[in-house]
């Protein structure tokens, strides 16, 4: 579990569910116990599978949100009280970036459109198949 002695913590995600925006080897700065959660935030939450980092696709009501990994098509509804924190910045290859940049926000919003994500995943699959 996360240390509660400070407002922020740094995590190193495992797996590929948040590709292409967050990959193994990145360091993610997470604000613990956030005041509010917004659409497109990356939230750290706990469930039966452990602690997970996924993106908010929709605020469903005062108590539930719809989340999905950036590299996944399957969504999940979680309770707000499952949220441990919200990612605020990422360190990639020694360079820190917050999530407030206009280009990043635009790319994230485009990526979250399911048909575009499916098309992009299909293109990657075709490229890998042609490289074999």
Z-matrix of the N, CA and C atoms (Angstrom, degrees):
N
C 1 1.451
C 2 1.524 1 109.25
N 3 1.328 2 116.80 1 166.71
C 4 1.457 3 121.66 2 -176.51
C 5 1.519 4 111.44 3 -85.70
N 6 1.331 5 115.73 4 147.51
C 7 1.453 6 122.99 5 175.95
C 8 1.529 7 109.43 6 -68.78
N 9 1.309 8 117.83 7 131.96
C 10 1.468 9 121.43 8 -177.72
C 11 1.523 10 113.11 9 -96.27
N 12 1.340 11 118.55 10 9.14
C 13 1.454 12 119.90 11 -174.53
C 14 1.530 13 113.92 12 -79.81
N 15 1.316 14 118.99 13 -12.21
C 16 1.464 15 119.61 14 177.16
C 17 1.523 16 109.43 15 -135.37
N 18 1.336 17 115.21 16 166.36
C 19 1.469 18 120.36 17 -177.49
C 20 1.527 19 112.18 18 -74.99
N 21 1.346 20 117.35 19 -24.64
C 22 1.462 21 122.13 20 -177.48
C 23 1.518 22 110.46 21 -122.15
N 24 1.328 23 114.63 22 154.18
C 25 1.449 24 121.08 23 172.77
C 26 1.521 25 107.89 24 -141.00
N 27 1.318 26 116.69 25 159.50
C 28 1.467 27 121.89 26 177.80
C 29 1.517 28 107.62 27 -114.00
N 30 1.328 29 115.44 28 130.87
C 31 1.462 30 120.19 29 177.77
C 32 1.526 31 109.45 30 -122.16
N 33 1.309 32 116.41 31 153.89
C 34 1.458 33 122.93 32 172.76
C 35 1.530 34 106.84 33 -114.27
N 36 1.348 35 116.31 34 101.92
C 37 1.465 36 119.36 35 -176.44
C 38 1.528 37 112.50 36 -64.14
N 39 1.310 38 114.72 37 150.20
C 40 1.464 39 122.84 38 175.09
C 41 1.521 40 108.34 39 -114.05
N 42 1.308 41 117.20 40 151.43
C 43 1.455 42 120.85 41 177.47
C 44 1.520 43 111.74 42 91.04
N 45 1.336 44 115.12 43 -175.52
C 46 1.464 45 119.66 44 -175.20
C 47 1.526 46 113.13 45 -125.20
N 48 1.333 47 117.91 46 17.77
C 49 1.463 48 119.89 47 -175.23
C 50 1.526 49 113.27 48 -67.82
N 51 1.327 50 119.10 49 -18.45
C 52 1.461 51 121.12 50 -178.20
C 53 1.533 52 113.01 51 -107.96
N 54 1.341 53 116.95 52 10.28
C 55 1.464 54 119.05 53 174.27
C 56 1.516 55 109.34 54 -60.67
N 57 1.267 56 122.70 55 145.76
C 58 1.455 57 128.52 56 6.44
C 59 1.526 58 113.85 57 -93.42
N 60 1.328 59 118.29 58 -1.81
C 61 1.461 60 120.34 59 -173.33
C 62 1.523 61 113.66 60 -82.38
N 63 1.330 62 117.51 61 -32.86
C 64 1.464 63 122.04 62 178.38
C 65 1.520 64 107.66 63 -133.73
N 66 1.330 65 116.22 64 127.57
C 67 1.459 66 121.11 65 -178.78
C 68 1.528 67 109.84 66 -129.93
N 69 1.328 68 116.07 67 164.48
C 70 1.460 69 119.91 68 175.51
C 71 1.519 70 108.48 69 -56.67
N 72 1.327 71 115.42 70 140.28
C 73 1.459 72 120.48 71 -176.96
C 74 1.520 73 112.51 72 100.17
N 75 1.333 74 116.98 73 -20.36
C 76 1.462 75 120.94 74 175.02
C 77 1.529 76 108.50 75 -76.44
N 78 1.315 77 115.61 76 156.24
C 79 1.462 78 121.96 77 170.57
C 80 1.511 79 106.96 78 -114.27
N 81 1.324 80 116.46 79 129.58
C 82 1.454 81 121.55 80 -177.24
C 83 1.528 82 108.76 81 -114.21
N 84 1.339 83 115.59 82 126.25
C 85 1.455 84 121.23 83 177.05
C 86 1.524 85 107.67 84 -89.74
N 87 1.329 86 115.32 85 121.98
C 88 1.462 87 122.03 86 -174.75
C 89 1.527 88 109.64 87 -115.63
N 90 1.329 89 115.51 88 128.65
C 91 1.463 90 121.11 89 172.20
C 92 1.517 91 107.58 90 -85.10
N 93 1.322 92 115.88 91 119.19
C 94 1.460 93 120.39 92 -178.44
C 95 1.529 94 110.46 93 -80.53
N 96 1.317 95 116.07 94 148.81
C 97 1.464 96 123.34 95 178.07
C 98 1.531 97 111.78 96 48.40
N 99 1.329 98 116.92 97 61.66
C 100 1.468 99 119.63 98 -176.61
C 101 1.536 100 111.70 99 -67.04
N 102 1.340 101 114.67 100 152.70
C 103 1.469 102 120.08 101 178.79
C 104 1.518 103 111.79 102 -70.57
N 105 1.335 104 116.35 103 -36.97
C 106 1.466 105 119.23 104 178.68
C 107 1.528 106 109.50 105 -147.59
N 108 1.310 107 114.22 106 159.35
C 109 1.465 108 122.24 107 179.50
C 110 1.514 109 106.56 108 -123.37
N 111 1.343 110 115.68 109 133.85
C 112 1.461 111 120.89 110 -177.80
C 113 1.531 112 110.23 111 -119.86
N 114 1.319 113 114.60 112 159.84
C 115 1.459 114 120.33 113 173.43
C 116 1.522 115 108.08 114 -57.42
N 117 1.319 116 116.61 115 139.38
C 118 1.461 117 127.65 116 -179.38
C 119 1.525 118 113.70 117 79.59
N 120 1.335 119 119.43 118 -3.82
C 121 1.459 120 120.19 119 172.59
C 122 1.527 121 108.73 120 -63.99
N 123 1.322 122 116.12 121 152.72
C 124 1.458 123 121.73 122 171.93
C 125 1.526 124 105.78 123 -101.38
N 126 1.334 125 115.69 124 117.16
C 127 1.462 126 120.22 125 -175.98
C 128 1.521 127 111.13 126 -108.68
N 129 1.315 128 114.08 127 146.40
C 130 1.458 129 122.63 128 173.15
C 131 1.517 130 105.72 129 -102.55
N 132 1.340 131 116.67 130 123.09
C 133 1.468 132 119.90 131 -177.04
C 134 1.514 133 110.26 132 -141.42
N 135 1.313 134 113.92 133 161.35
C 136 1.454 135 120.14 134 178.07
C 137 1.513 136 110.73 135 -109.72
N 138 1.349 137 115.31 136 142.27
C 139 1.463 138 121.20 137 172.61
C 140 1.524 139 108.07 138 -149.12
N 141 1.315 140 117.85 139 -166.38
C 142 1.473 141 121.03 140 -177.80
C 143 1.523 142 112.96 141 -63.31
N 144 1.340 143 117.43 142 -20.77
C 145 1.462 144 121.35 143 -179.43
C 146 1.516 145 113.13 144 -90.55
N 147 1.328 146 118.39 145 -1.23
C 148 1.461 147 121.67 146 -179.99
C 149 1.516 148 111.08 147 118.07
N 150 1.333 149 115.38 148 -146.98
C 151 1.460 150 121.63 149 178.71
C 152 1.520 151 107.76 150 -104.05
N 153 1.329 152 116.07 151 128.89
C 154 1.468 153 122.14 152 -170.22
C 155 1.521 154 109.78 153 -128.78
N 156 1.328 155 115.48 154 146.81
C 157 1.457 156 123.41 155 176.77
C 158 1.518 157 107.63 156 -115.59
N 159 1.350 158 117.48 157 112.01
C 160 1.466 159 122.18 158 179.51
C 161 1.521 160 110.41 159 -139.99
N 162 1.325 161 115.56 160 166.88
C 163 1.461 162 122.10 161 -177.44
C 164 1.527 163 111.47 162 -94.77
N 165 1.329 164 115.92 163 141.75
C 166 1.462 165 122.28 164 176.58
C 167 1.526 166 107.86 165 -78.98
N 168 1.327 167 116.66 166 121.38
C 169 1.457 168 121.37 167 176.87
C 170 1.519 169 111.93 168 -97.20
N 171 1.333 170 116.00 169 -27.34
C 172 1.465 171 118.40 170 -177.25
C 173 1.524 172 109.59 171 -160.95
N 174 1.330 173 115.57 172 140.82
C 175 1.459 174 121.97 173 170.37
C 176 1.523 175 106.04 174 -90.33
N 177 1.315 176 117.31 175 114.47
C 178 1.458 177 120.69 176 -173.37
C 179 1.527 178 112.57 177 -83.56
N 180 1.313 179 116.65 178 -43.62
C 181 1.459 180 122.52 179 176.87
C 182 1.524 181 106.77 180 -161.33
N 183 1.299 182 118.77 181 -166.40
C 184 1.465 183 121.33 182 -178.24
C 185 1.528 184 113.18 183 -67.46
N 186 1.327 185 117.25 184 -16.04
C 187 1.464 186 120.01 185 -173.34
C 188 1.522 187 115.15 186 -120.99
N 189 1.341 188 119.12 187 -6.02
C 190 1.467 189 120.83 188 -174.38
C 191 1.523 190 111.85 189 -138.56
N 192 1.335 191 114.42 190 147.58
C 193 1.463 192 121.13 191 176.39
C 194 1.528 193 109.64 192 -133.95
N 195 1.315 194 115.67 193 154.70
C 196 1.459 195 122.70 194 176.44
C 197 1.521 196 106.73 195 -100.97
N 198 1.340 197 117.23 196 124.93
C 199 1.463 198 122.00 197 -177.94
C 200 1.524 199 110.44 198 -124.97
N 201 1.327 200 114.92 199 160.08
C 202 1.464 201 121.21 200 178.00
C 203 1.518 202 108.18 201 -160.12
N 204 1.319 203 116.95 202 143.11
C 205 1.458 204 120.54 203 171.75
C 206 1.518 205 109.38 204 -70.45
N 207 1.329 206 117.45 205 146.23
C 208 1.469 207 120.78 206 -178.89
C 209 1.524 208 112.37 207 -63.14
N 210 1.322 209 117.63 208 -22.30
C 211 1.458 210 122.05 209 -179.21
C 212 1.530 211 111.69 210 -103.87
N 213 1.326 212 116.45 211 18.74
C 214 1.456 213 121.09 212 -178.10
C 215 1.521 214 110.40 213 -127.90
N 216 1.302 215 115.20 214 162.92
C 217 1.457 216 121.10 215 175.70
C 218 1.519 217 111.55 216 -112.02
N 219 1.321 218 117.32 217 -15.47
C 220 1.450 219 122.26 218 -178.53
C 221 1.527 220 110.06 219 -85.42
N 222 1.323 221 116.25 220 129.35
C 223 1.459 222 121.09 221 179.42
C 224 1.524 223 110.16 222 -99.17
N 225 1.324 224 114.82 223 166.25
C 226 1.463 225 121.10 224 -179.69
C 227 1.527 226 108.04 225 -144.57
N 228 1.311 227 116.32 226 139.32
C 229 1.464 228 121.23 227 174.53
C 230 1.519 229 107.14 228 -96.14
N 231 1.344 230 115.22 229 127.50
C 232 1.463 231 119.49 230 176.88
C 233 1.523 232 109.43 231 -126.01
N 234 1.315 233 114.97 232 157.25
C 235 1.460 234 120.73 233 175.66
C 236 1.526 235 108.51 234 -81.52
N 237 1.315 236 116.54 235 144.28
C 238 1.468 237 121.47 236 179.35
C 239 1.520 238 110.45 237 -57.14
N 240 1.339 239 117.50 238 -33.48
C 241 1.467 240 118.74 239 -178.26
C 242 1.535 241 112.76 240 -71.29
N 243 1.332 242 117.97 241 -6.46
C 244 1.463 243 121.14 242 173.65
C 245 1.530 244 111.40 243 -81.91
N 246 1.333 245 117.28 244 -16.20
C 247 1.460 246 121.37 245 -176.21
C 248 1.526 247 109.76 246 -74.01
N 249 1.327 248 114.37 247 126.31
C 250 1.455 249 122.31 248 178.38
C 251 1.529 250 110.02 249 -91.47
N 252 1.335 251 115.86 250 -36.33
C 253 1.456 252 119.55 251 -177.71
C 254 1.518 253 111.89 252 -171.36
N 255 1.341 254 114.85 253 175.36
C 256 1.464 255 122.75 254 179.29
C 257 1.526 256 108.18 255 -123.05
N 258 1.328 257 116.38 256 130.99
C 259 1.466 258 120.83 257 177.93
C 260 1.517 259 109.56 258 -67.25
N 261 1.333 260 116.18 259 133.67
C 262 1.461 261 121.47 260 -177.96
C 263 1.520 262 112.49 261 -114.44
N 264 1.323 263 117.40 262 -25.83
C 265 1.462 264 120.72 263 -178.76
C 266 1.520 265 108.74 264 -158.29
N 267 1.313 266 114.56 265 165.09
C 268 1.463 267 121.32 266 -179.75
C 269 1.514 268 108.85 267 -137.76
N 270 1.324 269 116.03 268 142.36
C 271 1.458 270 121.26 269 172.67
C 272 1.512 271 107.22 270 -110.88
N 273 1.331 272 115.19 271 118.05
C 274 1.465 273 122.75 272 -176.58
C 275 1.518 274 107.63 273 -122.01
N 276 1.320 275 116.60 274 120.33
C 277 1.470 276 121.69 275 179.12
C 278 1.522 277 111.69 276 52.67
N 279 1.342 278 116.44 277 41.84
C 280 1.452 279 121.25 278 177.14
C 281 1.522 280 115.31 279 80.04
N 282 1.330 281 118.11 280 1.45
C 283 1.460 282 121.67 281 -179.34
C 284 1.522 283 109.50 282 -114.27
N 285 1.344 284 116.04 283 124.78
C 286 1.467 285 120.96 284 -178.28
C 287 1.523 286 110.51 285 -88.13
N 288 1.329 287 115.85 286 138.82
C 289 1.466 288 122.95 287 176.85
C 290 1.515 289 108.50 288 -139.38
N 291 1.343 290 115.91 289 134.60
C 292 1.457 291 117.57 290 173.38
C 293 1.523 292 107.65 291 -87.93
N 294 1.306 293 116.75 292 174.03
C 295 1.458 294 121.26 293 -176.64
C 296 1.520 295 112.68 294 -93.61
N 297 1.337 296 116.98 295 13.87
C 298 1.460 297 120.61 296 -174.41
C 299 1.524 298 114.58 297 -94.82
N 300 1.327 299 118.71 298 -5.61
C 301 1.457 300 120.49 299 -178.00
C 302 1.524 301 112.42 300 -64.22
N 303 1.320 302 116.55 301 142.28
C 304 1.468 303 121.40 302 -176.28
C 305 1.529 304 111.70 303 -64.62
N 306 1.325 305 117.62 304 -38.77
C 307 1.472 306 120.67 305 179.20
C 308 1.522 307 110.09 306 -65.04
N 309 1.340 308 116.39 307 -45.74
C 310 1.472 309 120.24 308 179.26
C 311 1.526 310 110.06 309 -61.00
N 312 1.330 311 117.29 310 -44.32
C 313 1.467 312 120.42 311 -179.72
C 314 1.529 313 110.81 312 -61.34
N 315 1.313 314 117.00 313 -41.74
C 316 1.467 315 120.90 314 179.00
C 317 1.529 316 110.91 315 -64.47
N 318 1.332 317 116.96 316 -46.52
C 319 1.472 318 120.68 317 179.17
C 320 1.529 319 111.50 318 -60.97
N 321 1.320 320 116.54 319 -41.91
C 322 1.469 321 120.39 320 179.65
C 323 1.524 322 110.66 321 -62.77
N 324 1.321 323 116.96 322 -45.03
C 325 1.467 324 120.12 323 -178.81
C 326 1.531 325 111.48 324 -64.28
N 327 1.322 326 116.40 325 -40.14
C 328 1.469 327 119.67 326 176.39
C 329 1.523 328 110.59 327 -65.17
N 330 1.335 329 116.17 328 -43.84
C 331 1.459 330 120.84 329 -178.41
C 332 1.528 331 111.50 330 -62.82
N 333 1.319 332 117.46 331 -31.85
C 334 1.468 333 121.07 332 -176.79
C 335 1.521 334 113.27 333 -76.30
N 336 1.307 335 117.83 334 -5.90
C 337 1.464 336 120.96 335 174.54
C 338 1.528 337 106.77 336 -78.35
N 339 1.319 338 116.88 337 110.78
C 340 1.470 339 122.36 338 -170.87
C 341 1.532 340 114.12 339 -51.85
N 342 1.346 341 120.67 340 -46.21
C 343 1.466 342 118.40 341 -179.49
C 344 1.537 343 112.57 342 -62.12
N 345 1.316 344 117.95 343 -35.97
C 346 1.468 345 120.22 344 177.61
C 347 1.521 346 110.91 345 -67.33
N 348 1.316 347 116.39 346 -39.05
C 349 1.466 348 120.84 347 179.22
C 350 1.532 349 109.57 348 -64.76
N 351 1.328 350 116.68 349 -44.33
C 352 1.470 351 120.14 350 178.43
C 353 1.529 352 110.52 351 -60.86
N 354 1.340 353 116.68 352 -43.55
C 355 1.456 354 121.24 353 179.50
C 356 1.523 355 110.86 354 -62.51
N 357 1.328 356 117.35 355 -44.07
C 358 1.462 357 121.10 356 179.39
C 359 1.526 358 110.68 357 -62.80
N 360 1.323 359 117.06 358 -43.13
C 361 1.470 360 120.22 359 178.55
C 362 1.534 361 110.56 360 -64.31
N 363 1.321 362 116.85 361 -37.30
C 364 1.462 363 121.09 362 177.96
C 365 1.528 364 110.42 363 -64.76
N 366 1.341 365 117.35 364 -42.24
C 367 1.468 366 121.12 365 178.46
C 368 1.530 367 111.32 366 -62.14
N 369 1.332 368 116.72 367 -42.34
C 370 1.466 369 120.42 368 177.75
C 371 1.517 370 110.00 369 -62.52
N 372 1.331 371 117.09 370 -41.94
C 373 1.467 372 121.26 371 178.63
C 374 1.534 373 110.35 372 -61.07
N 375 1.333 374 116.68 373 -45.29
C 376 1.466 375 119.66 374 178.83
C 377 1.519 376 111.90 375 -62.39
N 378 1.315 377 116.12 376 -40.84
C 379 1.471 378 120.32 377 -179.87
C 380 1.530 379 110.53 378 -62.71
N 381 1.334 380 116.00 379 -44.88
C 382 1.475 381 119.86 380 178.96
C 383 1.531 382 110.34 381 -62.70
N 384 1.344 383 115.97 382 -40.56
C 385 1.462 384 120.15 383 -179.16
C 386 1.532 385 110.66 384 -64.57
N 387 1.338 386 116.68 385 -39.93
C 388 1.466 387 120.85 386 179.67
C 389 1.528 388 112.17 387 -71.52
N 390 1.357 389 116.74 388 -26.51
C 391 1.460 390 120.35 389 179.11
C 392 1.528 391 112.57 390 -75.52
N 393 1.329 392 116.79 391 -16.43
C 394 1.480 393 120.47 392 -178.27
C 395 1.506 394 112.11 393 -75.50
